[in-house]
Amino acid sequence: MFDTPRRPRHPLLRIALGVLGIALLLGLVVVGLFVGAAMLAAGLLWRLWAQRGKPVAGRARADSIDGDYRVVGKAQLTH
């Protein structure tokens, strides 16, 4: 029922269709890059918008431990 598509026999038409295919591929890559950059920018703006009004120094990291320490000199170490 369906035959495989045949390549055109005329050499100029072959070149024209090849160039058209490459241009379409490059156009899709460029559009994809712009869409990806727009998504990253929107994500950053979303995060900045969600953090507005919160104090920067008031945020604590979940993986940090609060504590006191003192420096022990070499003379105080026991063998």
N, CA, C and O atoms as a Tinker XYZ file with bonds, in Angstrom:
   316  protein
     1  N      0.830000   -1.188000    0.000000    73     2
     2  CA     0.000000    0.000000    0.000000    64     1     3
     3  C      0.871000    1.247000    0.000000    63     2     4     5
     4  O      0.743000    2.102000   -0.876000    81     3
     5  N      1.776000    1.351000    1.004000    73     3     6
     6  CA     2.665000    2.503000    1.052000    64     5     7
     7  C      4.044000    2.093000    0.566000    63     6     8     9
     8  O      4.630000    1.131000    1.063000    81     7
     9  N      4.542000    2.814000   -0.387000    73     7    10
    10  CA     5.894000    2.564000   -0.874000    64     9    11
    11  C      6.881000    3.446000   -0.121000    63    10    12    13
    12  O      6.513000    4.476000    0.444000    81    11
    13  N      8.135000    3.024000   -0.124000    73    11    14
    14  CA     9.158000    3.848000    0.518000    64    13    15
    15  C      9.371000    5.106000   -0.314000    63    14    16    17
    16  O      9.308000    5.051000   -1.542000    81    15
    17  N      9.624000    6.240000    0.338000    73    15    18
    18  CA     9.835000    7.470000   -0.440000    64    17    19
    19  C     11.135000    7.383000   -1.237000    63    18    20    21
    20  O     12.160000    6.924000   -0.733000    81    19
    21  N     11.073000    7.818000   -2.448000    73    19    22
    22  CA    12.232000    7.761000   -3.340000    64    21    23
    23  C     12.953000    9.100000   -3.344000    63    22    24    25
    24  O     12.331000   10.159000   -3.244000    81    23
    25  N     14.271000    9.035000   -3.459000    73    23    26
    26  CA    15.036000   10.267000   -3.585000    64    25    27
    27  C     14.842000   10.815000   -4.993000    63    26    28    29
    28  O     14.747000   10.059000   -5.960000    81    27
    29  N     14.785000   12.141000   -5.094000    73    27    30
    30  CA    14.634000   12.721000   -6.438000    64    29    31
    31  C     15.876000   12.453000   -7.292000    63    30    32    33
    32  O     16.994000   12.377000   -6.782000    81    31
    33  N     15.660000   12.314000   -8.586000    73    31    34
    34  CA    16.762000   11.997000   -9.486000    64    33    35
    35  C     17.542000   13.238000   -9.904000    63    34    36    37
    36  O     18.731000   13.148000  -10.209000    81    35
    37  N     16.894000   14.375000   -9.921000    73    35    38
    38  CA    17.560000   15.591000  -10.364000    64    37    39
    39  C     18.575000   16.032000   -9.304000    63    38    40    41
    40  O     18.218000   16.170000   -8.133000    81    39
    41  N     19.821000   16.253000   -9.693000    73    39    42
    42  CA    20.851000   16.568000   -8.706000    64    41    43
    43  C     20.603000   17.894000   -7.963000    63    42    44    45
    44  O     20.885000   17.995000   -6.769000    81    43
    45  N     20.081000   18.894000   -8.660000    73    43    46
    46  CA    19.821000   20.177000   -7.988000    64    45    47
    47  C     18.685000   20.046000   -6.968000    63    46    48    49
    48  O     18.721000   20.669000   -5.907000    81    47
    49  N     17.693000   19.243000   -7.294000    73    47    50
    50  CA    16.594000   19.024000   -6.356000    64    49    51
    51  C     17.079000   18.247000   -5.138000    63    50    52    53
    52  O     16.632000   18.506000   -4.021000    81    51
    53  N     17.995000   17.292000   -5.347000    73    51    54
    54  CA    18.582000   16.556000   -4.224000    64    53    55
    55  C     19.337000   17.497000   -3.292000    63    54    56    57
    56  O     19.193000   17.421000   -2.071000    81    55
    57  N     20.143000   18.384000   -3.872000    73    55    58
    58  CA    20.907000   19.338000   -3.065000    64    57    59
    59  C     19.969000   20.282000   -2.333000    63    58    60    61
    60  O     20.176000   20.579000   -1.156000    81    59
    61  N     18.933000   20.757000   -3.028000    73    59    62
    62  CA    17.991000   21.695000   -2.411000    64    61    63
    63  C     17.257000   21.045000   -1.234000    63    62    64    65
    64  O     17.083000   21.678000   -0.194000    81    63
    65  N     16.835000   19.813000   -1.384000    73    63    66
    66  CA    16.145000   19.123000   -0.295000    64    65    67
    67  C     17.102000   18.811000    0.861000    63    66    68    69
    68  O     16.701000   18.850000    2.024000    81    67
    69  N     18.362000   18.504000    0.546000    73    67    70
    70  CA    19.346000   18.294000    1.601000    64    69    71
    71  C     19.606000   19.558000    2.403000    63    70    72    73
    72  O     19.672000   19.518000    3.631000    81    71
    73  N     19.754000   20.677000    1.711000    73    71    74
    74  CA    19.959000   21.962000    2.392000    64    73    75
    75  C     18.727000   22.325000    3.211000    63    74    76    77
    76  O     18.849000   22.845000    4.320000    81    75
    77  N     17.540000   22.054000    2.672000    73    75    78
    78  CA    16.302000   22.330000    3.405000    64    77    79
    79  C     16.221000   21.480000    4.678000    63    78    80    81
    80  O     15.786000   21.968000    5.721000    81    79
    81  N     16.631000   20.234000    4.597000    73    79    82
    82  CA    16.627000   19.369000    5.772000    64    81    83
    83  C     17.612000   19.836000    6.836000    63    82    84    85
    84  O     17.296000   19.818000    8.025000    81    83
    85  N     18.801000   20.254000    6.416000    73    83    86
    86  CA    19.794000   20.757000    7.368000    64    85    87
    87  C     19.302000   22.057000    7.996000    63    86    88    89
    88  O     19.476000   22.264000    9.197000    81    87
    89  N     18.692000   22.934000    7.204000    73    87    90
    90  CA    18.169000   24.191000    7.739000    64    89    91
    91  C     17.053000   23.927000    8.750000    63    90    92    93
    92  O     16.973000   24.604000    9.775000    81    91
    93  N     16.204000   22.959000    8.470000    73    91    94
    94  CA    15.133000   22.609000    9.404000    64    93    95
    95  C     15.719000   22.060000   10.708000    63    94    96    97
    96  O     15.250000   22.401000   11.794000    81    95
    97  N     16.743000   21.212000   10.598000    73    95    98
    98  CA    17.392000   20.670000   11.789000    64    97    99
    99  C     18.039000   21.773000   12.619000    63    98   100   101
   100  O     17.880000   21.795000   13.839000    81    99
   101  N     18.763000   22.685000   11.984000    73    99   102
   102  CA    19.390000   23.788000   12.702000    64   101   103
   103  C     18.347000   24.706000   13.334000    63   102   104   105
   104  O     18.539000   25.194000   14.447000    81   103
   105  N     17.249000   24.939000   12.624000    73   103   106
   106  CA    16.181000   25.765000   13.181000    64   105   107
   107  C     15.575000   25.147000   14.432000    63   106   108   109
   108  O     15.292000   25.857000   15.397000    81   107
   109  N     15.374000   23.846000   14.427000    73   107   110
   110  CA    14.840000   23.173000   15.605000    64   109   111
   111  C     15.811000   23.219000   16.774000    63   110   112   113
   112  O     15.390000   23.352000   17.923000    81   111
   113  N     17.105000   23.110000   16.495000    73   111   114
   114  CA    18.108000   23.204000   17.561000    64   113   115
   115  C     18.105000   24.597000   18.173000    63   114   116   117
   116  O     18.153000   24.734000   19.395000    81   115
   117  N     18.050000   25.629000   17.342000    73   115   118
   118  CA    18.041000   27.006000   17.849000    64   117   119
   119  C     16.784000   27.272000   18.663000    63   118   120   121
   120  O     16.858000   27.887000   19.727000    81   119
   121  N     15.649000   26.825000   18.188000    73   119   122
   122  CA    14.402000   27.012000   18.940000    64   121   123
   123  C     14.477000   26.272000   20.268000    63   122   124   125
   124  O     14.025000   26.790000   21.289000    81   123
   125  N     15.036000   25.079000   20.268000    73   123   126
   126  CA    15.186000   24.319000   21.507000    64   125   127
   127  C     16.093000   25.020000   22.506000    63   126   128   129
   128  O     15.819000   25.010000   23.706000    81   127
   129  N     17.176000   25.630000   22.018000    73   127   130
   130  CA    18.064000   26.376000   22.909000    64   129   131
   131  C     17.347000   27.571000   23.527000    63   130   132   133
   132  O     17.491000   27.829000   24.722000    81   131
   133  N     16.579000   28.299000   22.727000    73   131   134
   134  CA    15.859000   29.451000   23.254000    64   133   135
   135  C     14.774000   29.030000   24.248000    63   134   136   137
   136  O     14.554000   29.708000   25.252000    81   135
   137  N     14.111000   27.936000   23.975000    73   135   138
   138  CA    13.087000   27.446000   24.909000    64   137   139
   139  C     13.742000   26.999000   26.212000    63   138   140   141
   140  O     13.212000   27.271000   27.289000    81   139
   141  N     14.872000   26.325000   26.134000    73   139   142
   142  CA    15.586000   25.909000   27.339000    64   141   143
   143  C     16.071000   27.098000   28.155000    63   142   144   145
   144  O     15.955000   27.100000   29.380000    81   143
   145  N     16.617000   28.113000   27.480000    73   143   146
   146  CA    17.075000   29.312000   28.187000    64   145   147
   147  C     15.900000   30.039000   28.832000    63   146   148   149
   148  O     16.024000   30.555000   29.943000    81   147
   149  N     14.767000   30.082000   28.146000    73   147   150
   150  CA    13.587000   30.734000   28.718000    64   149   151
   151  C     13.076000   29.969000   29.940000    63   150   152   153
   152  O     12.625000   30.583000   30.907000    81   151
   153  N     13.142000   28.649000   29.905000    73   151   154
   154  CA    12.709000   27.862000   31.058000    64   153   155
   155  C     13.640000   28.073000   32.247000    63   154   156   157
   156  O     13.171000   28.171000   33.381000    81   155
   157  N     14.951000   28.144000   32.011000    73   155   158
   158  CA    15.889000   28.413000   33.096000    64   157   159
   159  C     15.658000   29.800000   33.689000    63   158   160   161
   160  O     15.664000   29.964000   34.909000    81   159
   161  N     15.455000   30.795000   32.832000    73   159   162
   162  CA    15.210000   32.151000   33.318000    64   161   163
   163  C     13.912000   32.211000   34.115000    63   162   164   165
   164  O     13.853000   32.879000   35.147000    81   163
   165  N     12.885000   31.529000   33.655000    73   163   166
   166  CA    11.614000   31.517000   34.379000    64   165   167
   167  C     11.766000   30.832000   35.731000    63   166   168   169
   168  O     11.170000   31.278000   36.712000    81   167
   169  N     12.546000   29.766000   35.804000    73   167   170
   170  CA    12.782000   29.093000   37.070000    64   169   171
   171  C     13.532000   29.971000   38.063000    63   170   172   173
   172  O     13.211000   29.998000   39.251000    81   171
   173  N     14.540000   30.691000   37.560000    73   171   174
   174  CA    15.279000   31.598000   38.443000    64   173   175
   175  C     14.394000   32.735000   38.935000    63   174   176   177
   176  O     14.450000   33.102000   40.109000    81   175
   177  N     13.582000   33.291000   38.049000    73   175   178
   178  CA    12.665000   34.354000   38.460000    64   177   179
   179  C     11.636000   33.836000   39.465000    63   178   180   181
   180  O     11.277000   34.540000   40.408000    81   179
   181  N     11.172000   32.627000   39.266000    73   179   182
   182  CA    10.214000   32.017000   40.198000    64   181   183
   183  C     10.840000   31.872000   41.584000    63   182   184   185
   184  O     10.210000   32.185000   42.594000    81   183
   185  N     12.080000   31.396000   41.623000    73   183   186
   186  CA    12.771000   31.218000   42.897000    64   185   187
   187  C     13.013000   32.573000   43.580000    63   186   188   189
   188  O     12.814000   32.704000   44.788000    81   187
   189  N     13.438000   33.563000   42.815000    73   187   190
   190  CA    13.639000   34.892000   43.396000    64   189   191
   191  C     12.326000   35.486000   43.904000    63   190   192   193
   192  O     12.301000   36.135000   44.950000    81   191
   193  N     11.257000   35.271000   43.180000    73   191   194
   194  CA     9.949000   35.787000   43.582000    64   193   195
   195  C      9.473000   35.099000   44.870000    63   194   196   197
   196  O      8.871000   35.742000   45.730000    81   195
   197  N      9.738000   33.807000   45.002000    73   195   198
   198  CA     9.311000   33.066000   46.186000    64   197   199
   199  C     10.130000   33.451000   47.418000    63   198   200   201
   200  O      9.636000   33.340000   48.540000    81   199
   201  N     11.379000   33.904000   47.227000    73   199   202
   202  CA    12.239000   34.242000   48.347000    64   201   203
   203  C     12.153000   35.712000   48.747000    63   202   204   205
   204  O     12.824000   36.122000   49.693000    81   203
   205  N     11.362000   36.501000   48.068000    73   203   206
   206  CA    11.319000   37.928000   48.386000    64   205   207
   207  C     10.735000   38.130000   49.781000    63   206   208   209
   208  O      9.808000   37.426000   50.184000    81   207
   209  N     11.280000   39.087000   50.506000    73   207   210
   210  CA    10.796000   39.400000   51.834000    64   209   211
   211  C     11.382000   38.556000   52.943000    63   210   212   213
   212  O     11.194000   38.879000   54.116000    81   211
   213  N     12.084000   37.486000   52.616000    73   211   214
   214  CA    12.688000   36.637000   53.643000    64   213   215
   215  C     14.097000   37.147000   53.920000    63   214   216   217
   216  O     14.808000   37.517000   52.986000    81   215
   217  N     14.511000   37.174000   55.173000    73   215   218
   218  CA    15.878000   37.628000   55.462000    64   217   219
   219  C     16.905000   36.619000   54.957000    63   218   220   221
   220  O     16.720000   35.409000   55.090000    81   219
   221  N     17.961000   37.119000   54.393000    73   219   222
   222  CA    18.981000   36.252000   53.808000    64   221   223
   223  C     19.782000   35.557000   54.902000    63   222   224   225
   224  O     20.070000   34.365000   54.790000    81   223
   225  N     20.149000   36.290000   55.968000    73   223   226
   226  CA    20.974000   35.699000   57.019000    64   225   227
   227  C     20.171000   34.770000   57.921000    63   226   228   229
   228  O     20.767000   33.987000   58.661000    81   227
   229  N     18.856000   34.828000   57.890000    73   227   230
   230  CA    18.036000   34.010000   58.777000    64   229   231
   231  C     17.882000   32.583000   58.328000    63   230   232   233
   232  O     17.432000   31.736000   59.100000    81   231
   233  N     18.245000   32.299000   57.094000    73   231   234
   234  CA    18.095000   30.936000   56.591000    64   233   235
   235  C     19.236000   30.060000   57.081000    63   234   236   237
   236  O     20.403000   30.415000   56.913000    81   235
   237  N     18.920000   28.923000   57.684000    73   235   238
   238  CA    19.932000   27.974000   58.145000    64   237   239
   239  C     19.936000   26.768000   57.219000    63   238   240   241
   240  O     18.897000   26.365000   56.694000    81   239
   241  N     21.092000   26.214000   57.031000    73   239   242
   242  CA    21.195000   25.019000   56.201000    64   241   243
   243  C     20.785000   23.807000   57.012000    63   242   244   245
   244  O     21.037000   23.748000   58.216000    81   243
   245  N     20.171000   22.863000   56.378000    73   243   246
   246  CA    19.687000   21.667000   57.069000    64   245   247
   247  C     20.836000   20.726000   57.424000    63   246   248   249
   248  O     20.712000   19.935000   58.358000    81   247
   249  N     21.946000   20.797000   56.700000    73   247   250
   250  CA    23.026000   19.858000   56.957000    64   249   251
   251  C     24.131000   20.455000   57.826000    63   250   252   253
   252  O     25.207000   19.867000   57.928000    81   251
   253  N     23.895000   21.599000   58.451000    73   251   254
   254  CA    24.916000   22.197000   59.303000    64   253   255
   255  C     24.604000   21.911000   60.772000    63   254   256   257
   256  O     23.446000   21.753000   61.160000    81   255
   257  N     25.658000   21.850000   61.570000    73   255   258
   258  CA    25.523000   21.585000   62.998000    64   257   259
   259  C     26.038000   22.814000   63.742000    63   258   260   261
   260  O     27.147000   23.282000   63.483000    81   259
   261  N     25.245000   23.325000   64.650000    73   259   262
   262  CA    25.632000   24.480000   65.431000    64   261   263
   263  C     26.319000   24.003000   66.704000    63   262   264   265
   264  O     25.817000   23.109000   67.384000    81   263
   265  N     27.470000   24.598000   67.029000    73   263   266
   266  CA    28.168000   24.168000   68.231000    64   265   267
   267  C     29.345000   25.057000   68.547000    63   266   268   269
   268  O     29.694000   25.941000   67.765000    81   267
   269  N     29.956000   24.824000   69.689000    73   267   270
   270  CA    31.135000   25.555000   70.118000    64   269   271
   271  C     32.352000   24.659000   69.948000    63   270   272   273
   272  O     32.244000   23.433000   69.963000    81   271
   273  N     33.503000   25.284000   69.787000    73   271   274
   274  CA    34.732000   24.522000   69.652000    64   273   275
   275  C     35.865000   25.296000   70.300000    63   274   276   277
   276  O     35.758000   26.496000   70.552000    81   275
   277  N     36.942000   24.592000   70.562000    73   275   278
   278  CA    38.154000   25.242000   71.034000    64   277   279
   279  C     39.338000   24.564000   70.378000    63   278   280   281
   280  O     39.295000   23.377000   70.057000    81   279
   281  N     40.386000   25.329000   70.185000    73   279   282
   282  CA    41.586000   24.827000   69.528000    64   281   283
   283  C     42.482000   24.223000   70.588000    63   282   284   285
   284  O     42.795000   24.870000   71.588000    81   283
   285  N     42.894000   22.985000   70.373000    73   283   286
   286  CA    43.766000   22.284000   71.307000    64   285   287
   287  C     45.173000   22.328000   70.744000    63   286   288   289
   288  O     45.412000   21.921000   69.607000    81   287
   289  N     46.112000   22.832000   71.558000    73   287   290
   290  CA    47.505000   22.899000   71.126000    64   289   291
   291  C     48.173000   21.551000   71.186000    63   290   292   293
   292  O     47.624000   20.610000   71.759000    81   291
   293  N     49.358000   21.441000   70.600000    73   291   294
   294  CA    50.078000   20.162000   70.567000    64   293   295
   295  C     50.523000   19.738000   71.961000    63   294   296   297
   296  O     50.621000   18.539000   72.223000    81   295
   297  N     50.798000   20.679000   72.868000    73   295   298
   298  CA    51.273000   20.342000   74.191000    64   297   299
   299  C     50.160000   19.672000   75.026000    63   298   300   301
   300  O     50.479000   18.953000   75.973000    81   299
   301  N     48.925000   19.872000   74.722000    73   299   302
   302  CA    47.825000   19.317000   75.506000    64   301   303
   303  C     47.403000   17.920000   75.035000    63   302   304   305
   304  O     46.614000   17.255000   75.707000    81   303
   305  N     47.902000   17.488000   73.928000    73   303   306
   306  CA    47.546000   16.168000   73.423000    64   305   307
   307  C     48.314000   15.088000   74.177000    63   306   308   309
   308  O     49.502000   15.254000   74.455000    81   307
   309  N     47.662000   14.007000   74.504000    73   307   310
   310  CA    48.316000   12.900000   75.197000    64   309   311
   311  C     48.579000   11.775000   74.202000    63   310   312   313
   312  O     47.847000   11.601000   73.228000    81   311
   313  N     49.639000   11.017000   74.469000    73   311   314
   314  CA    49.994000    9.925000   73.571000    64   313   315
   315  C     49.480000    8.624000   74.084000    63   314   316
   316  O     49.686000    7.587000   73.453000    81   315
